[in-house]
Amino acid sequence: MLSKLRIGPKLLLAPGLVLILLLVLSIGAYAGLLRQNQRLEEMVQVRAVRLKAADDLVINAHKAHAEAYQLLTWMNASFSSARVDALLRELHARHAALDSQFAQLEMRTQNQPAEQRYVAQSQAAYGLYIKAVADVIELSMADHSMAANAMSKAERSFDVVARRLDELARLEQSLSVSAYAVAEAEFATLKMSMPLLVIVSIVLSLLVSLLVRRALLDELQGIGSAASNLAQGNLTVQQRSYGRDEIDETARTLDGSIRNLNATLRHILSSAQTIGSASRAIAAGTADLQISGLDQATQQKLALVEQAAIAASSLQQQAVDLSEAVARFKLDDYQLSDSAGVPERISRKHLSAVPN
């Protein structure tokens, strides 16, 4: 995958990954803060408010029950009607306030069936209690002894109200504890996941950086090896795959130049071998003419042939020197042939070839 990228995207790969992981980390931290804020709002604005409302209902219900006993005592003690009426108005106001609190709590628990069930049961029991208290007050105005007996019924109704309100208070308390436990668990998860995500981000960034570094170093090492072999006269080209970046394009160009130089030197060596063969043939022909007896005209022609032989010998020496110069290179895909006519004093170790 890295070989298909240019140098620019390769160098930007690690910083880009760091930015992406930083963005993921920021989003995760922001989401965690939002969840913690939601849990805090639930505990403070929902659970705490409903728990306080349930506690207020319990306290006000007990106060109303105590005021009912107080009213009954004052009426039995023949207190002035003004004081009794004032206490009666206060009791009615407290009952109205309790009805309002029940209605508000019922509205707040519309989406919570468990809570609403307890609120409805408590409200129904309190309605029966208020009816019983009203009967007691009405009987107390007519006969004090009958009012005392009727108060026992109101007392039983209040016991039901107290149990229902206690159940509602315990439910709200348990829901508050559960909300706190959930918030604590989410915070613990956030506290563990954020450092872990940071560590993963660092490891991934370093890993990508090392992979990019190794890919670039491998490409540069291939170019360096080819240049070193070229400086030492080794013109063999190793088979390798090329990528698409600028370094691989440079390596492809360098290998192509070495292959072209290989072809040129093979052509030069072949030409030198051909010249050497021709010069030896001319020298052999001259020797044959010197052996046979010829007339003067033929001897003149022979002199010309000898001059040509001398020139051919010089050309042969130049061909040998050229062959020795070319043989110092290690040519790619070249096999030495003894029948080519190159003089045997050309060192074979200089003409070592790469097998096909």
C-alpha positions in Angstrom: 0.0 0.0 0.0 2.8 2.4 0.9 4.5 1.7 -2.5 1.5 3.1 -4.3 1.7 6.5 -2.5 3.7 9.5 -3.5 6.3 11.0 -1.1 4.0 13.8 0.0 1.1 11.5 1.1 3.6 9.2 2.7 5.0 12.0 4.8 1.5 13.3 5.7 0.3 9.8 6.6 1.5 9.8 10.2 0.5 13.4 11.0 -2.9 12.8 9.3 -3.4 9.7 11.5 -2.5 11.7 14.6 -5.0 14.3 13.7 -7.7 11.7 13.1 -7.0 9.9 16.4 -6.9 13.3 18.1 -10.3 14.1 16.6 -11.6 10.7 17.8 -10.2 11.3 21.3 -11.8 14.8 21.4 -15.1 13.4 20.3 -14.9 10.6 22.9 -14.0 13.0 25.6 -16.8 15.4 24.6 -19.3 12.6 24.5 -18.2 11.4 27.9 -18.6 14.9 29.4 -22.1 15.1 27.9 -23.0 11.8 29.5 -21.6 12.9 32.8 -23.6 16.1 32.5 -26.7 14.2 31.8 -26.2 12.0 34.8 -25.5 15.0 37.0 -28.7 16.7 35.7 -30.6 13.5 36.3 -29.4 13.2 39.9 -29.8 16.9 40.8 -32.8 18.0 38.8 -34.8 14.7 38.7 -33.9 12.3 41.4 -33.1 14.8 44.1 -36.2 16.9 43.3 -38.5 13.8 43.4 -36.9 12.5 46.5 -37.4 15.9 48.2 -41.0 15.9 47.0 -41.6 12.5 48.4 -40.0 13.5 51.7 -42.1 16.7 51.8 -45.3 14.6 51.3 -44.4 12.4 54.2 -43.6 15.4 56.4 -46.7 17.4 55.4 -48.9 14.3 55.8 -47.7 13.8 59.3 -48.2 17.5 60.1 -51.7 17.4 58.7 -52.5 14.3 60.8 -51.1 16.0 63.9 -53.2 19.1 63.2 -56.3 16.9 62.8 -55.6 15.5 66.3 -55.0 19.0 67.6 -58.3 20.2 66.0 -60.1 17.3 67.6 -58.5 18.1 71.0 -59.4 21.7 70.8 -63.0 20.9 69.9 -63.3 18.5 72.8 -61.8 21.1 75.1 -64.4 23.6 74.0 -61.8 26.1 72.7 -63.2 29.3 71.2 -64.7 29.0 67.8 -62.3 31.6 66.4 -59.2 29.5 67.3 -60.9 26.3 66.1 -61.9 27.9 62.8 -58.4 29.2 62.3 -56.9 25.8 62.9 -59.6 24.2 60.6 -58.7 26.7 57.8 -55.0 25.9 58.3 -55.8 22.2 58.1 -57.8 22.6 54.9 -54.9 24.7 53.4 -52.4 21.9 54.3 -54.7 19.3 52.7 -54.9 21.5 49.5 -51.1 21.9 49.5 -50.7 18.1 49.8 -53.2 17.6 46.9 -51.1 20.1 44.8 -47.9 18.2 45.7 -49.4 14.9 44.7 -50.6 16.4 41.4 -47.1 17.9 40.6 -45.4 14.6 41.5 -47.8 12.7 39.3 -47.1 15.0 36.4 -43.3 14.6 36.8 -43.6 10.8 36.9 -45.7 10.4 33.8 -42.9 8.6 31.9 -42.0 6.5 34.9 -44.7 3.8 35.4 -43.2 2.4 38.6 -43.0 5.8 40.3 -46.4 6.9 39.0 -48.0 3.7 40.5 -46.7 4.5 43.9 -47.8 8.1 43.6 -51.3 7.1 42.5 -51.6 4.6 45.3 -50.5 7.2 47.9 -52.8 9.9 46.5 -55.8 7.5 46.5 -55.0 6.5 50.1 -54.6 10.1 51.1 -58.0 11.0 49.5 -59.6 8.3 51.7 -57.9 9.7 54.7 -59.1 13.3 54.0 -62.7 12.0 53.7 -62.3 10.2 57.0 -60.9 13.3 58.7 -63.8 15.3 57.4 -66.2 12.8 58.9 -64.4 13.0 62.2 -64.6 16.8 62.2 -68.3 16.8 61.3 -69.1 14.2 64.0 -67.0 16.1 66.6 -69.2 19.2 66.2 -72.2 17.1 67.1 -70.9 14.6 69.6 -67.3 14.4 71.0 -67.6 10.8 72.0 -68.6 9.7 68.5 -65.7 11.8 67.0 -63.2 9.9 69.2 -64.5 6.6 67.8 -64.5 7.9 64.2 -60.9 9.0 64.6 -59.8 5.4 64.7 -61.0 4.9 61.1 -59.1 8.0 60.0 -56.0 6.6 61.9 -56.2 3.4 59.9 -56.5 5.4 56.7 -53.4 7.4 57.6 -51.4 4.2 58.3 -52.1 3.2 54.7 -51.1 6.7 53.5 -47.9 6.5 55.5 -47.0 3.1 54.1 -47.6 4.2 50.6 -45.5 7.4 51.1 -42.7 5.4 52.7 -42.7 3.1 49.7 -42.6 6.0 47.4 -39.7 7.6 49.4 -37.7 4.3 49.4 -38.3 4.0 45.6 -37.0 7.5 45.0 -34.1 6.8 47.3 -33.2 3.6 45.4 -33.5 5.4 42.0 -31.2 8.1 43.2 -28.6 5.5 44.4 -28.9 3.7 41.0 -28.4 7.0 39.1 -25.3 7.7 41.1 -24.0 4.2 40.5 -24.6 4.5 36.8 -22.8 7.9 36.7 -19.9 6.5 38.7 -19.6 3.5 36.4 -19.6 5.7 33.3 -17.0 7.9 34.8 -14.8 4.9 35.6 -15.2 3.7 32.0 -14.3 7.2 30.7 -11.3 7.4 33.1 -10.0 4.1 31.7 -10.8 4.5 28.0 -9.3 8.0 27.6 -5.7 7.0 28.6 -6.1 3.7 26.7 -7.2 5.7 23.6 -4.2 8.0 24.0 -1.8 5.0 24.3 -3.4 3.4 21.2 -3.0 6.7 19.3 0.6 7.0 20.2 1.4 3.4 19.3 -0.4 3.6 15.9 1.3 6.9 15.1 4.7 5.5 15.9 4.0 2.3 13.9 2.9 4.3 10.8 5.9 6.5 11.1 8.2 3.5 11.3 6.6 1.8 8.3 6.9 5.0 6.3 10.5 5.4 7.4 11.4 1.8 6.5 9.7 2.1 3.1 11.6 5.2 2.3 14.9 3.8 3.5 14.4 0.6 1.5 13.9 2.7 -1.7 16.9 4.9 -0.9 19.0 1.8 -0.1 18.1 0.3 -3.5 19.3 3.4 -5.3 22.4 3.6 -3.1 23.3 -0.1 -3.9 22.8 0.5 -7.7 25.0 3.6 -7.6 27.7 1.8 -5.5 27.8 -1.2 -8.0 28.0 1.3 -10.9 31.0 3.0 -9.2 32.7 -0.4 -8.8 32.0 -1.4 -12.5 29.3 -3.8 -11.7 26.6 -3.2 -14.3 24.2 -5.9 -13.3 20.6 -4.8 -12.6 18.8 -6.6 -9.8 15.1 -7.5 -10.3 12.8 -5.5 -8.0 9.4 -4.0 -8.0 8.9 -0.3 -8.4 6.4 1.9 -6.6 4.8 5.1 -7.7 6.6 7.8 -5.8 9.5 10.0 -6.9 12.2 7.8 -5.3 11.0 4.7 -7.2 10.8 6.8 -10.5 14.5 7.8 -9.9 15.4 4.2 -9.3 13.6 3.1 -12.5 15.4 5.7 -14.5 18.8 4.7 -13.0 18.3 1.0 -13.7 17.2 1.9 -17.3 20.4 3.9 -17.8 22.5 1.0 -16.5 20.7 -1.4 -18.9 21.5 1.0 -21.8 25.1 1.2 -20.7 25.2 -2.6 -20.6 23.9 -2.7 -24.2 26.5 -0.2 -25.4 29.4 -2.0 -23.8 28.3 -5.3 -25.2 28.2 -3.7 -28.6 31.7 -2.3 -28.1 33.0 -5.7 -26.9 31.5 -7.4 -29.9 33.1 -4.9 -32.3 36.5 -5.4 -30.6 36.2 -9.1 -31.0 35.3 -8.8 -34.7 38.3 -6.5 -35.3 40.6 -8.9 -33.5 39.5 -11.8 -35.7 39.9 -9.7 -38.8 43.4 -8.6 -37.9 44.5 -12.2 -37.2 43.2 -13.3 -40.6 45.2 -10.5 -42.3 48.4 -11.5 -40.5 48.0 -15.1 -41.4 47.5 -14.2 -45.1 50.6 -12.1 -45.1 52.7 -15.0 -43.7 51.5 -17.3 -46.4 52.5 -14.9 -49.2 56.0 -14.5 -47.7 56.5 -18.2 -47.8 55.7 -18.7 -51.5 58.3 -17.5 -54.1 56.9 -14.7 -56.3 58.1 -12.4 -58.9 58.9 -8.7 -58.5 55.4 -7.4 -59.1 54.0 -9.8 -56.7 56.7 -8.8 -54.1 55.6 -5.2 -54.5 52.0 -6.2 -53.8 53.3 -8.2 -50.9 54.9 -5.1 -49.4 51.6 -3.4 -49.5 50.0 -6.4 -47.8 52.8 -6.2 -45.1 51.9 -2.6 -44.5 48.3 -3.6 -44.2 49.3 -6.3 -41.8 51.2 -3.9 -39.6 48.2 -1.6 -39.6 46.0 -4.6 -38.8 48.4 -5.6 -36.0 48.1 -2.1 -34.5 44.3 -2.2 -34.8 44.4 -5.6 -33.2 46.3 -4.2 -30.2 43.8 -1.4 -29.9 41.0 -3.9 -30.0 42.7 -5.9 -27.3 43.1 -2.8 -25.1 39.5 -1.9 -25.8 38.4 -5.4 -24.9 40.4 -5.2 -21.6 38.8 -1.9 -20.8 35.3 -3.2 -21.4 36.1 -6.5 -19.6 36.7 -4.6 -16.4 32.9 -4.1 -16.2 30.5 -6.8 -15.0 28.0 -6.8 -17.8 24.4 -7.9 -17.3 23.2 -11.1 -19.1 26.6 -11.6 -21.0 28.3 -15.0 -21.6 32.0 -15.1 -22.5 32.7 -17.0 -25.7 36.2 -18.5 -26.4 35.4 -18.6 -30.1 34.8 -14.9 -30.4 38.4 -14.1 -31.1 39.3 -12.0 -28.0 43.0 -12.7 -27.0 43.5 -15.1 -24.2 45.4 -12.6 -22.1 42.1 -10.8 -21.4 41.4 -11.9 -17.8 38.4 -14.1 -17.5 37.6 -12.8 -14.0 37.1 -9.4 -15.6 34.5 -10.9 -18.0 32.5 -12.8 -15.4 28.9 -12.7 -16.5 25.6 -12.9 -14.6 23.9 -16.2 -15.5 20.5 -15.9 -17.2 
